[in-house]
Amino acid sequence: MEWSRRMTEHYFRTLSLMVNTECGMQCPHCDLPAYDRSSHEHLSPDGWAELLDKILPVIRPEVVALAAREPFFDAKTRGITKRVLQTAQNHGIRSGLVSNGTNINTFFQELDPLFRFDYMDLSLEGAKEVDAESRGRTHFGTIERFLDQTAYRKHVDRVYISTTMTAVNSSEKQLEEHFSWILDHMDQPNLALLLLYPNHNVSKKLVLKAGDVKRIIRLATLVSSKFNDIFLEVFPGSVPNLYQLIEEGLLPGDDEVMRDQDGVLCGHVEENLMIRYMNPRDLLKYHLRISPEGFALSPSGIEKEDYLTGNYGNLLLEEVSVVQCRVDEEIESVIASIPVSCQGKRCFEICRGSNRRCPILNGTEKE
């Protein structure tokens, strides 16, 4: 396949930048491990600007996102975060970040009055007592005070509350309290419900069961009209009964989803509730995650202590086309591994055989 042809298909629509390896928290639901110290030097703010100036005109992504670990962790990281956001803006590319709230007030106090970026996702795992179990007793108050002060509106266009849904925080009472609190503290409430991705780094007691998922969908639907934006983000493995939910019409299937500008398959659930489906093939093709050293990371590598395992190359030293060829090889292997039993199902494009909890794949489907 010619590189020029691949570029017309618009690979790497989202750049996810990992600007450091620390976050200051040890959340039980986190699907990333504690990372080993790399032997490579991390990029400085100037280094990140140099890298982005090199690759952005070639890739032309739709969005540059700072995600994993914590972009406000310390002064050095905050300096990188500001430089990355500014560089993306200089190229006319939408930019934003995901933060657990560590030093969030310090970050906004350090910004120049005219500094702006597009969005920010703030992690909050539920009402005060629930959030404290995951993120510590002071976390909830930090986020609450930040939202109440509303100073962020001078700098960021849209703020989302981002909540990882688990078997622990998804009861009816907990969700109702969480939704109510958000509606009381945001005049333009935006909510992302991230259904737990159950990889080897996550405790099995947190994994969502079929009943949990149905309850989350039902309760989110009931309040969706009150939110400015609300969506579910789902890896197929997050939902053991994904096939059944699609067949029952509770979630959209292949014939009811469209790929958005960021490369994500999106569908309408009910009312104002949308869903974003993620799978390994789409992550490879449309998302490029870059390490603190400037390496193109593999989706499996970031789940290991040595996150550079299986990386696709150093983007400062190699051309994007070389990295893309390596990604293409892995995409072909992923496609080749799709089970025959998935063919023709309405969940095929959404899942591509990646849901190891699926009753069709593990032979437990009821006749």
C-alpha contacts under 8 A as a table, 3 or more apart, distances in Angstrom:
res1	aa1	res2	aa2	distance
1	M	5	R	6.92
1	M	6	R	7.08
2	E	5	R	5.25
2	E	6	R	6.45
3	W	6	R	5.04
3	W	7	M	6.22
3	W	321	S	6.64
4	S	7	M	5.15
4	S	8	T	6.58
5	R	8	T	5.26
5	R	9	E	6.79
6	R	9	E	5.20
6	R	10	H	6.87
6	R	11	Y	7.04
7	M	10	H	5.10
7	M	11	Y	6.41
7	M	59	I	7.76
10	H	13	R	6.45
10	H	59	I	7.75
10	H	286	Y	7.69
11	Y	59	I	7.57
11	Y	285	K	5.51
11	Y	286	Y	5.00
11	Y	287	H	7.69
12	F	15	L	6.61
12	F	59	I	6.77
12	F	61	P	6.17
12	F	263	G	7.99
12	F	285	K	6.13
12	F	286	Y	4.08
12	F	287	H	4.80
12	F	288	L	5.48
13	R	59	I	7.75
13	R	60	R	7.37
13	R	61	P	4.26
13	R	62	E	5.19
13	R	63	V	6.81
13	R	261	Q	7.25
13	R	262	D	5.14
13	R	263	G	5.89
13	R	286	Y	5.12
13	R	287	H	6.12
13	R	288	L	7.94
14	T	61	P	5.55
14	T	62	E	5.99
14	T	63	V	5.15
14	T	64	V	6.10
14	T	65	A	7.29
14	T	262	D	5.70
14	T	263	G	7.28
14	T	286	Y	6.28
14	T	287	H	4.80
14	T	288	L	6.33
15	L	61	P	6.73
15	L	63	V	6.41
15	L	64	V	4.87
15	L	65	A	5.97
15	L	287	H	5.88
15	L	288	L	4.93
15	L	289	R	5.87
15	L	290	I	7.42
16	S	64	V	6.29
16	S	65	A	4.83
16	S	66	L	5.67
16	S	67	A	5.87
16	S	287	H	7.02
16	S	288	L	6.04
16	S	289	R	4.50
16	S	290	I	6.31
17	L	64	V	7.49
17	L	65	A	6.07
17	L	66	L	4.73
17	L	67	A	5.88
17	L	68	A	7.49
17	L	289	R	5.66
17	L	290	I	4.95
17	L	291	S	6.49
17	L	292	P	7.61
18	M	21	T	7.37
18	M	66	L	6.21
18	M	67	A	5.79
18	M	68	A	5.19
18	M	69	R	6.07
18	M	289	R	7.13
18	M	290	I	5.96
18	M	291	S	5.08
18	M	292	P	5.60
19	V	66	L	7.08
19	V	68	A	7.45
19	V	69	R	6.99
19	V	70	E	7.87
19	V	71	P	6.69
19	V	77	T	6.88
19	V	80	I	7.18
19	V	81	T	7.48
19	V	291	S	6.71
19	V	292	P	4.71
20	N	42	H	7.83
20	N	68	A	7.54
20	N	69	R	5.86
20	N	70	E	7.02
20	N	71	P	7.38
20	N	77	T	6.82
20	N	291	S	7.87
20	N	292	P	5.50
21	T	35	Y	6.49
21	T	68	A	7.53
21	T	69	R	5.57
21	T	70	E	7.85
21	T	292	P	7.56
22	E	69	R	5.60
22	E	70	E	6.39
22	E	73	F	7.24
23	C	68	A	7.84
23	C	69	R	5.24
23	C	70	E	4.52
23	C	73	F	6.06
23	C	100	N	7.87
23	C	102	T	7.81
24	G	70	E	7.77
24	G	73	F	7.02
24	G	102	T	7.38
25	M	135	R	6.54
26	Q	30	C	7.70
26	Q	134	S	7.70
26	Q	135	R	7.35
27	C	30	C	5.56
27	C	134	S	5.06
27	C	135	R	5.99
28	P	134	S	6.34
28	P	202	V	6.85
28	P	203	S	7.20
29	H	134	S	7.79
29	H	164	T	7.48
29	H	166	T	7.52
29	H	196	L	7.19
29	H	202	V	5.85
29	H	203	S	7.35
29	H	206	L	7.00
30	C	33	P	7.71
30	C	201	N	7.29
30	C	202	V	6.53
31	D	197	Y	6.71
31	D	198	P	7.14
31	D	199	N	6.29
31	D	200	H	7.63
31	D	201	N	5.19
31	D	202	V	5.63
31	D	303	E	7.04
32	L	201	N	6.29
32	L	302	I	7.03
32	L	303	E	5.28
32	L	304	K	7.41
33	P	201	N	6.21
33	P	303	E	6.45
33	P	304	K	6.42
33	P	305	E	5.84
34	A	305	E	6.11
35	Y	304	K	7.39
35	Y	305	E	4.41
35	Y	306	D	6.23
35	Y	307	Y	6.88
36	D	305	E	5.34
36	D	306	D	5.63
36	D	307	Y	7.87
38	S	41	E	7.51
38	S	306	D	7.63
40	H	293	E	6.42
41	E	293	E	6.02
42	H	292	P	5.11
42	H	293	E	4.47
42	H	294	G	7.82
43	L	46	D	7.66
43	L	47	G	5.01
43	L	48	W	5.91
43	L	292	P	5.96
43	L	293	E	5.37
43	L	294	G	6.97
44	S	47	G	4.80
44	S	48	W	6.22
44	S	80	I	6.76
45	P	48	W	5.23
45	P	49	A	6.30
45	P	79	G	6.46
45	P	80	I	4.54
45	P	81	T	7.97
45	P	83	R	5.87
45	P	84	V	7.48
46	D	49	A	5.04
46	D	50	E	6.11
46	D	83	R	7.78
47	G	50	E	5.06
47	G	51	L	6.19
48	W	51	L	5.09
48	W	52	L	6.11
48	W	80	I	7.31
48	W	83	R	7.61
48	W	84	V	6.63
48	W	294	G	7.84
49	A	52	L	5.19
49	A	53	D	5.93
49	A	83	R	6.73
49	A	84	V	6.43
49	A	87	T	6.18
50	E	53	D	5.16
50	E	54	K	6.26
51	L	54	K	5.16
51	L	55	I	6.35
51	L	294	G	7.44
51	L	315	L	7.28
51	L	316	L	5.98
52	L	55	I	5.24
52	L	56	L	5.47
52	L	84	V	7.91
52	L	87	T	7.19
52	L	88	A	7.70
53	D	56	L	5.88
53	D	57	P	7.12
53	D	87	T	7.54
54	K	57	P	6.81
54	K	58	V	7.52
55	I	58	V	5.22
55	I	59	I	6.01
55	I	60	R	7.97
55	I	315	L	7.96
55	I	320	V	7.00
56	L	59	I	5.22
56	L	60	R	5.15
56	L	61	P	6.90
56	L	91	H	7.48
57	P	60	R	5.44
57	P	91	H	7.89
58	V	320	V	7.59
59	I	320	V	7.78
60	R	93	I	7.93
61	P	64	V	7.11
61	P	93	I	7.24
61	P	262	D	7.88
62	E	93	I	6.25
62	E	94	R	6.44
62	E	261	Q	6.62
62	E	262	D	5.78
63	V	93	I	5.91
63	V	94	R	4.74
63	V	95	S	5.39
63	V	96	G	7.83
63	V	262	D	6.89
64	V	85	L	7.87
64	V	88	A	6.67
64	V	93	I	7.00
64	V	94	R	6.32
64	V	95	S	4.67
64	V	96	G	6.63
65	A	95	S	5.66
65	A	96	G	5.06
65	A	97	L	5.23
65	A	98	V	7.74
66	L	71	P	6.80
66	L	81	T	7.51
66	L	96	G	6.44
66	L	97	L	4.48
66	L	98	V	6.30
67	A	70	E	7.32
67	A	71	P	7.56
67	A	97	L	5.96
67	A	98	V	5.29
67	A	99	S	7.70
68	A	71	P	7.63
68	A	98	V	7.51
70	E	73	F	5.34
70	E	98	V	7.58
70	E	99	S	5.80
70	E	100	N	6.79
70	E	102	T	7.48
71	P	77	T	5.84
71	P	78	R	6.04
71	P	81	T	5.92
71	P	97	L	7.49
71	P	98	V	7.57
71	P	99	S	6.44
72	F	75	A	7.50
72	F	77	T	6.05
72	F	78	R	4.94
72	F	81	T	7.49
72	F	99	S	7.20
72	F	101	G	7.58
72	F	102	T	6.04
72	F	103	N	5.75
72	F	104	I	6.31
72	F	107	F	6.52
73	F	77	T	6.07
73	F	78	R	6.92
73	F	102	T	5.97
73	F	103	N	6.52
74	D	77	T	5.34
74	D	78	R	6.13
74	D	103	N	7.57
75	A	78	R	5.10
75	A	79	G	6.18
76	K	79	G	5.15
76	K	80	I	6.45
77	T	80	I	5.05
77	T	81	T	6.12
78	R	81	T	4.90
78	R	82	K	6.21
78	R	107	F	6.62
79	G	82	K	5.33
79	G	83	R	6.29
80	I	83	R	5.11
80	I	84	V	6.06
81	T	84	V	5.21
81	T	85	L	6.20
82	K	85	L	5.26
82	K	86	Q	6.09
83	R	86	Q	5.12
83	R	87	T	6.00
84	V	87	T	5.12
84	V	88	A	6.22
85	L	88	A	5.27
85	L	89	Q	6.26
85	L	95	S	6.05
85	L	96	G	7.06
85	L	117	F	6.66
86	Q	89	Q	5.02
86	Q	90	N	6.13
86	Q	117	F	7.97
87	T	90	N	4.97
87	T	91	H	6.49
88	A	91	H	5.19
88	A	92	G	6.37
88	A	93	I	5.20
88	A	94	R	6.85
88	A	95	S	6.33
89	Q	92	G	4.89
89	Q	93	I	5.53
89	Q	94	R	6.73
89	Q	95	S	7.13
89	Q	117	F	7.53
90	N	93	I	7.57
94	R	117	F	7.64
94	R	118	D	6.18
95	S	117	F	6.09
95	S	118	D	5.53
95	S	119	Y	6.88
96	G	117	F	6.25
96	G	118	D	5.57
96	G	119	Y	4.68
96	G	120	M	5.47
97	L	119	Y	6.73
97	L	120	M	5.03
97	L	121	D	6.27
98	V	120	M	5.85
98	V	121	D	4.60
98	V	122	L	6.16
98	V	123	S	7.53
99	S	102	T	7.28
99	S	120	M	7.40
99	S	121	D	6.18
99	S	122	L	5.24
99	S	123	S	6.29
100	N	122	L	5.81
100	N	123	S	4.89
100	N	124	L	7.55
101	G	104	I	5.01
101	G	122	L	6.50
101	G	123	S	7.15
101	G	139	H	7.43
101	G	142	T	7.22
101	G	143	I	6.56
103	N	106	T	5.24
103	N	107	F	6.36
104	I	107	F	5.17
104	I	108	F	6.52
104	I	146	F	7.95
105	N	108	F	5.35
105	N	109	Q	6.19
105	N	146	F	6.95
106	T	109	Q	5.10
106	T	110	E	6.25
107	F	110	E	5.22
107	F	111	L	6.67
108	F	111	L	5.31
108	F	152	Y	6.96
108	F	155	H	7.97
111	L	115	F	6.26
112	D	115	F	5.33
113	P	154	K	7.67
113	P	155	H	7.78
114	L	154	K	7.85
114	L	155	H	7.26
115	F	155	H	5.84
116	R	154	K	7.36
116	R	155	H	4.28
116	R	156	V	5.51
116	R	157	D	7.65
117	F	155	H	6.34
117	F	156	V	5.05
117	F	157	D	6.66
118	D	156	V	5.53
118	D	157	D	5.00
118	D	158	R	6.36
119	Y	156	V	5.80
119	Y	157	D	5.72
119	Y	158	R	4.66
119	Y	159	V	5.67
119	Y	160	Y	7.69
120	M	156	V	7.15
120	M	158	R	6.49
120	M	159	V	4.91
120	M	160	Y	6.22
121	D	159	V	5.90
121	D	160	Y	4.66
121	D	161	I	5.78
121	D	162	S	5.77
122	L	143	I	7.90
122	L	159	V	7.31
122	L	160	Y	6.07
122	L	161	I	4.96
122	L	162	S	5.55
123	S	161	I	5.97
123	S	162	S	4.69
123	S	163	T	5.90
124	L	131	D	6.28
124	L	140	F	7.22
124	L	143	I	7.92
124	L	161	I	6.40
124	L	162	S	6.04
124	L	163	T	5.42
125	E	130	V	6.56
125	E	131	D	4.66
125	E	134	S	7.18
125	E	162	S	7.75
125	E	163	T	5.01
125	E	164	T	6.32
125	E	165	M	7.69
125	E	169	N	7.32
126	G	129	E	7.86
126	G	130	V	5.45
126	G	131	D	5.20
126	G	163	T	7.11
126	G	169	N	6.82
126	G	174	Q	6.88
126	G	175	L	7.13
126	G	177	E	7.69
126	G	178	H	5.04
127	A	130	V	5.42
127	A	131	D	5.95
127	A	140	F	7.96
127	A	174	Q	6.91
127	A	177	E	6.19
127	A	178	H	5.08
127	A	181	W	7.33
128	K	131	D	5.27
128	K	132	A	6.10
128	K	140	F	5.75
128	K	141	G	7.99
129	E	132	A	5.18
129	E	133	E	6.67
129	E	137	R	7.99
130	V	133	E	5.50
130	V	134	S	7.18
130	V	169	N	6.73
130	V	174	Q	7.86
131	D	134	S	5.46
131	D	135	R	5.92
131	D	136	G	7.23
131	D	137	R	7.84
131	D	139	H	7.55
131	D	140	F	6.46
132	A	135	R	5.23
132	A	136	G	4.39
132	A	137	R	4.55
132	A	138	T	7.33
132	A	139	H	6.82
132	A	140	F	6.89
133	E	136	G	6.07
133	E	137	R	7.52
135	R	139	H	6.07
136	G	139	H	5.73
137	R	140	F	6.98
138	T	141	G	5.65
138	T	142	T	6.45
139	H	142	T	5.21
139	H	143	I	6.52
140	F	143	I	5.34
140	F	144	E	6.12
141	G	144	E	4.96
141	G	145	R	6.04
142	T	145	R	5.41
142	T	146	F	6.19
143	I	146	F	5.07
143	I	147	L	6.24
144	E	147	L	5.34
144	E	148	D	6.15
144	E	185	H	7.65
145	R	148	D	5.07
145	R	149	Q	6.13
146	F	149	Q	5.42
146	F	150	T	6.74
146	F	151	A	7.83
146	F	152	Y	7.93
147	L	150	T	5.40
147	L	152	Y	7.91
147	L	185	H	6.72
147	L	186	M	7.13
148	D	185	H	6.60
149	Q	152	Y	7.93
150	T	153	R	5.90
151	A	154	K	6.14
151	A	155	H	7.98
152	Y	155	H	5.44
152	Y	156	V	6.06
153	R	156	V	5.53
153	R	157	D	6.61
156	V	159	V	7.23
159	V	190	N	6.69
160	Y	189	P	7.28
160	Y	190	N	4.69
160	Y	191	L	5.27
160	Y	192	A	6.66
161	I	182	I	7.89
161	I	190	N	6.28
161	I	191	L	4.90
161	I	192	A	6.18
162	S	191	L	6.01
162	S	192	A	4.72
162	S	193	L	6.15
162	S	194	L	7.14
163	T	191	L	7.74
163	T	192	A	6.22
163	T	193	L	5.09
163	T	194	L	5.90
164	T	193	L	6.01
164	T	194	L	4.57
164	T	195	L	5.78
164	T	196	L	5.82
165	M	169	N	6.37
165	M	170	S	6.17
165	M	193	L	6.40
165	M	194	L	5.82
165	M	195	L	4.85
165	M	196	L	5.58
165	M	208	L	7.80
166	T	169	N	5.61
166	T	170	S	6.06
166	T	195	L	6.88
166	T	196	L	5.74
166	T	206	L	5.18
166	T	207	V	5.94
166	T	208	L	5.56
167	A	170	S	5.80
167	A	171	S	7.83
167	A	205	K	7.10
167	A	206	L	4.89
167	A	207	V	5.79
167	A	208	L	4.99
167	A	209	K	7.21
167	A	212	D	6.66
168	V	171	S	7.38
168	V	206	L	6.14
169	N	174	Q	6.23
169	N	175	L	7.31
170	S	174	Q	6.29
170	S	175	L	5.93
170	S	212	D	6.64
170	S	215	R	7.83
170	S	216	I	6.72
171	S	174	Q	5.27
171	S	175	L	6.15
171	S	212	D	7.69
171	S	215	R	7.86
172	E	175	L	5.32
172	E	176	E	6.10
172	E	215	R	7.34
172	E	219	L	7.47
173	K	176	E	5.29
173	K	177	E	6.26
174	Q	177	E	5.26
174	Q	178	H	6.16
175	L	178	H	4.98
175	L	179	F	6.07
175	L	216	I	7.96
175	L	219	L	7.51
176	E	179	F	5.25
176	E	180	S	6.09
176	E	219	L	7.65
177	E	180	S	5.17
177	E	181	W	6.15
178	H	181	W	5.24
178	H	182	I	6.39
179	F	182	I	5.30
179	F	183	L	6.29
179	F	223	V	7.65
180	S	183	L	5.21
180	S	184	D	6.22
181	W	184	D	5.10
181	W	185	H	6.27
182	I	185	H	5.21
182	I	186	M	5.99
182	I	189	P	6.56
183	L	186	M	5.66
183	L	187	D	7.20
183	L	189	P	6.02
183	L	226	K	7.67
183	L	227	F	7.55
184	D	187	D	7.66
186	M	189	P	4.94
188	Q	227	F	7.22
188	Q	228	N	5.70
189	P	227	F	5.24
189	P	228	N	5.41
189	P	229	D	6.92
190	N	227	F	6.07
190	N	228	N	5.58
190	N	229	D	4.72
190	N	230	I	5.75
191	L	227	F	7.56
191	L	229	D	6.32
191	L	230	I	4.73
191	L	231	F	6.63
192	A	230	I	5.86
192	A	231	F	5.25
192	A	232	L	6.08
192	A	233	E	7.11
193	L	230	I	7.73
193	L	231	F	6.19
193	L	232	L	4.80
193	L	233	E	6.17
194	L	232	L	5.90
194	L	233	E	4.77
194	L	234	V	6.45
195	L	208	L	7.76
195	L	232	L	7.08
195	L	233	E	6.18
195	L	234	V	5.55
195	L	235	F	7.52
195	L	238	S	5.88
195	L	239	V	7.86
196	L	206	L	7.91
196	L	207	V	6.66
196	L	208	L	7.00
196	L	234	V	7.92
196	L	238	S	5.70
197	Y	207	V	7.97
197	Y	234	V	7.87
197	Y	235	F	6.40
197	Y	237	G	6.68
197	Y	238	S	5.21
198	P	201	N	7.67
198	P	202	V	5.79
198	P	203	S	7.88
198	P	204	K	7.49
198	P	207	V	6.06
198	P	237	G	6.89
198	P	238	S	6.36
199	N	202	V	5.78
200	H	203	S	7.75
201	N	303	E	7.62
202	V	206	L	7.37
202	V	207	V	7.99
203	S	206	L	5.76
203	S	207	V	7.29
204	K	207	V	5.32
207	V	238	S	7.66
208	L	212	D	5.79
208	L	213	V	6.62
208	L	238	S	6.84
208	L	239	V	7.05
208	L	240	P	7.97
209	K	212	D	5.23
209	K	213	V	6.51
209	K	239	V	7.33
209	K	240	P	6.70
210	A	213	V	5.35
210	A	214	K	6.45
210	A	239	V	6.83
210	A	240	P	6.04
210	A	241	N	5.77
211	G	214	K	5.21
211	G	215	R	6.21
212	D	215	R	5.19
212	D	216	I	6.24
213	V	216	I	5.12
213	V	217	I	6.27
213	V	239	V	6.84
214	K	217	I	5.21
214	K	218	R	6.17
215	R	218	R	5.10
215	R	219	L	6.10
216	I	219	L	5.36
216	I	220	A	5.93
217	I	220	A	5.24
217	I	221	T	6.04
218	R	221	T	5.22
218	R	222	L	6.43
219	L	222	L	5.15
219	L	223	V	6.72
220	A	223	V	5.50
220	A	224	S	5.81
220	A	273	L	7.12
221	T	224	S	5.10
221	T	225	S	7.88
221	T	269	V	7.90
221	T	270	E	6.16
221	T	271	E	6.41
221	T	272	N	7.55
221	T	273	L	6.10
222	L	225	S	7.53
223	V	226	K	5.66
223	V	227	F	7.20
224	S	227	F	5.42
224	S	229	D	7.87
224	S	230	I	6.44
224	S	271	E	6.19
224	S	272	N	5.12
224	S	273	L	5.59
225	S	228	N	7.80
225	S	271	E	6.17
225	S	272	N	5.56
227	F	230	I	6.17
227	F	272	N	7.65
229	D	272	N	7.13
229	D	273	L	7.68
230	I	272	N	6.82
230	I	273	L	5.52
230	I	274	M	6.60
231	F	273	L	5.45
231	F	274	M	4.57
231	F	275	I	5.25
231	F	276	R	7.11
232	L	273	L	7.61
232	L	274	M	6.32
232	L	275	I	4.59
232	L	276	R	6.08
233	E	275	I	5.85
233	E	276	R	4.71
233	E	277	Y	6.11
233	E	278	M	7.50
234	V	238	S	6.21
234	V	239	V	7.57
234	V	275	I	7.37
234	V	276	R	6.16
234	V	277	Y	5.07
234	V	278	M	6.04
235	F	238	S	5.28
235	F	239	V	7.46
235	F	277	Y	6.08
235	F	278	M	4.95
235	F	279	N	5.95
235	F	351	C	7.93
236	P	239	V	5.73
236	P	240	P	7.69
236	P	242	L	6.82
236	P	277	Y	7.46
236	P	278	M	7.20
236	P	279	N	6.78
236	P	350	I	7.55
236	P	351	C	5.54
236	P	354	S	6.51
236	P	355	N	4.99
237	G	240	P	6.37
237	G	354	S	6.83
237	G	355	N	4.33
237	G	356	R	6.21
237	G	357	R	6.19
237	G	358	C	7.79
238	S	355	N	7.93
239	V	242	L	5.24
239	V	355	N	7.98
239	V	357	R	7.75
240	P	355	N	7.46
240	P	357	R	5.02
240	P	358	C	5.51
240	P	359	P	7.68
241	N	244	Q	5.31
241	N	245	L	6.15
241	N	357	R	7.92
241	N	358	C	6.48
241	N	359	P	7.55
242	L	245	L	5.15
242	L	246	I	6.23
242	L	347	C	7.73
242	L	358	C	7.33
243	Y	246	I	5.35
243	Y	247	E	6.26
243	Y	346	R	7.76
243	Y	347	C	6.14
243	Y	358	C	7.31
244	Q	247	E	4.98
244	Q	248	E	6.00
245	L	248	E	5.10
245	L	249	G	6.22
245	L	250	L	5.23
245	L	251	L	5.63
246	I	249	G	5.09
246	I	250	L	5.93
246	I	251	L	4.79
246	I	252	P	5.74
246	I	253	G	5.49
246	I	346	R	7.26
246	I	347	C	7.10
247	E	250	L	7.75
247	E	253	G	7.81
247	E	346	R	7.61
248	E	251	L	7.73
249	G	252	P	6.53
250	L	269	V	6.86
251	L	268	H	7.88
251	L	269	V	5.68
252	P	255	D	7.69
252	P	256	E	5.40
252	P	257	V	6.60
252	P	267	G	5.91
252	P	268	H	6.63
252	P	269	V	6.42
253	G	256	E	5.36
253	G	257	V	6.59
253	G	346	R	5.16
253	G	347	C	5.58
253	G	350	I	7.43
254	D	257	V	5.72
254	D	346	R	5.14
254	D	347	C	5.78
254	D	348	F	6.90
254	D	349	E	5.90
254	D	350	I	6.37
255	D	346	R	7.11
256	E	267	G	6.21
256	E	268	H	7.77
257	V	265	L	6.05
257	V	266	C	5.28
257	V	267	G	4.49
257	V	268	H	7.64
258	M	265	L	5.41
258	M	266	C	5.43
258	M	267	G	6.56
259	R	262	D	7.84
259	R	263	G	5.70
259	R	264	V	5.23
259	R	265	L	4.27
259	R	266	C	5.98
260	D	263	G	5.43
260	D	264	V	5.44
260	D	265	L	6.36
260	D	266	C	6.62
261	Q	264	V	7.44
262	D	286	Y	7.42
263	G	282	D	7.41
263	G	286	Y	5.35
263	G	287	H	7.60
264	V	276	R	6.37
264	V	277	Y	6.56
264	V	278	M	6.72
264	V	282	D	7.50
264	V	286	Y	7.90
265	L	276	R	5.77
265	L	277	Y	5.32
265	L	278	M	7.13
265	L	350	I	7.34
266	C	274	M	7.03
266	C	275	I	5.55
266	C	276	R	4.60
266	C	277	Y	6.31
267	G	274	M	5.72
267	G	275	I	5.31
267	G	276	R	6.76
268	H	272	N	7.75
268	H	273	L	6.38
268	H	274	M	4.56
268	H	275	I	6.30
269	V	272	N	7.80
269	V	273	L	5.48
269	V	274	M	5.35
269	V	275	I	6.62
270	E	273	L	5.41
270	E	274	M	7.32
277	Y	350	I	6.34
278	M	282	D	6.66
278	M	283	L	6.92
278	M	350	I	7.36
278	M	351	C	7.85
279	N	282	D	5.49
279	N	283	L	6.20
279	N	350	I	6.92
279	N	351	C	5.92
279	N	352	R	7.23
279	N	354	S	6.89
280	P	283	L	5.12
280	P	284	L	6.27
280	P	299	P	7.58
280	P	334	V	7.71
280	P	354	S	7.20
281	R	284	L	5.25
281	R	285	K	6.26
281	R	331	I	5.94
281	R	334	V	6.51
281	R	335	I	7.45
281	R	352	R	7.75
282	D	285	K	5.08
282	D	286	Y	5.69
282	D	287	H	7.37
283	L	286	Y	5.59
283	L	287	H	4.99
283	L	288	L	7.62
283	L	299	P	7.38
284	L	287	H	5.92
284	L	288	L	7.08
284	L	298	S	7.71
284	L	299	P	7.33
284	L	327	V	6.57
284	L	330	E	7.95
284	L	331	I	6.67
285	K	288	L	7.89
285	K	327	V	7.39
285	K	328	D	7.77
285	K	331	I	7.33
288	L	296	A	6.73
288	L	297	L	7.37
289	R	296	A	5.91
289	R	297	L	5.48
289	R	298	S	7.53
290	I	293	E	7.88
290	I	294	G	5.72
290	I	295	F	5.44
290	I	296	A	4.74
290	I	297	L	5.75
291	S	294	G	5.18
291	S	295	F	5.17
291	S	296	A	6.53
291	S	297	L	6.44
291	S	308	L	7.84
292	P	295	F	7.54
294	G	314	N	5.84
294	G	315	L	5.79
294	G	316	L	6.44
295	F	308	L	7.52
295	F	311	N	6.72
295	F	312	Y	7.12
295	F	313	G	5.54
295	F	314	N	4.30
295	F	315	L	5.72
295	F	316	L	7.94
296	A	311	N	5.74
296	A	312	Y	5.24
296	A	313	G	5.67
296	A	314	N	6.41
296	A	315	L	6.59
296	A	323	V	7.47
297	L	301	G	6.46
297	L	302	I	6.79
297	L	307	Y	7.41
297	L	308	L	6.36
297	L	309	T	7.93
297	L	310	G	7.31
297	L	311	N	4.62
297	L	312	Y	6.24
297	L	313	G	7.99
298	S	301	G	5.02
298	S	302	I	6.60
298	S	308	L	7.88
298	S	309	T	7.61
298	S	310	G	6.07
298	S	311	N	5.29
298	S	312	Y	6.86
299	P	302	I	5.77
299	P	303	E	7.22
300	S	303	E	5.49
300	S	304	K	7.19
300	S	310	G	7.85
301	G	304	K	5.43
301	G	306	D	7.15
301	G	307	Y	4.80
301	G	308	L	5.98
301	G	309	T	4.86
301	G	310	G	5.94
301	G	311	N	6.95
302	I	305	E	7.67
302	I	306	D	7.65
302	I	307	Y	4.48
302	I	308	L	7.21
302	I	309	T	7.82
303	E	307	Y	6.73
304	K	307	Y	5.31
304	K	309	T	7.48
306	D	309	T	5.82
308	L	311	N	5.34
312	Y	323	V	5.49
312	Y	326	R	6.16
312	Y	327	V	6.98
313	G	318	E	6.83
313	G	323	V	6.06
314	N	317	L	5.49
314	N	318	E	5.91
315	L	318	E	5.18
315	L	319	E	6.53
315	L	320	V	6.70
315	L	323	V	7.72
316	L	319	E	7.89
318	E	322	V	6.67
318	E	323	V	7.38
319	E	322	V	5.48
319	E	323	V	6.82
320	V	323	V	5.14
320	V	324	Q	6.07
321	S	324	Q	4.95
321	S	325	C	6.28
322	V	325	C	5.24
322	V	326	R	6.67
323	V	326	R	5.29
323	V	327	V	6.38
324	Q	327	V	4.99
324	Q	328	D	6.10
325	C	328	D	5.00
325	C	329	E	6.46
326	R	329	E	5.23
326	R	330	E	6.66
327	V	330	E	5.20
327	V	331	I	6.21
328	D	331	I	4.99
328	D	332	E	6.26
329	E	332	E	5.25
329	E	333	S	6.53
330	E	333	S	5.07
330	E	334	V	6.26
331	I	334	V	5.07
331	I	335	I	6.22
332	E	335	I	5.14
332	E	336	A	6.14
333	S	336	A	5.05
333	S	337	S	6.33
334	V	337	S	5.28
334	V	338	I	6.88
335	I	338	I	5.63
335	I	352	R	7.75
338	I	342	C	7.27
338	I	352	R	6.09
338	I	353	G	5.19
338	I	354	S	7.90
339	P	342	C	5.73
339	P	343	Q	7.61
339	P	353	G	6.14
339	P	361	L	7.80
340	V	343	Q	5.58
341	S	360	I	7.23
341	S	361	L	7.18
342	C	345	K	5.83
342	C	347	C	7.92
342	C	348	F	5.90
342	C	352	R	7.25
342	C	353	G	6.33
342	C	360	I	7.90
342	C	361	L	7.93
343	Q	348	F	6.42
344	G	348	F	6.81
345	K	348	F	5.34
346	R	349	E	7.60
347	C	350	I	5.22
347	C	351	C	5.89
347	C	352	R	7.71
348	F	351	C	5.42
348	F	352	R	5.11
348	F	353	G	7.16
349	E	352	R	5.58
351	C	354	S	5.60
351	C	355	N	6.53
353	G	356	R	7.64
353	G	361	L	7.76
355	N	358	C	5.44
355	N	361	L	7.90
356	R	361	L	6.79
356	R	362	N	7.14
357	R	361	L	7.54
357	R	362	N	6.99
358	C	361	L	5.41
358	C	362	N	6.29
359	P	362	N	5.22
359	P	363	G	5.62
359	P	364	T	4.66
359	P	365	E	4.52
360	I	363	G	5.42
360	I	364	T	6.54
360	I	365	E	5.38
361	L	364	T	7.93
362	N	365	E	7.94
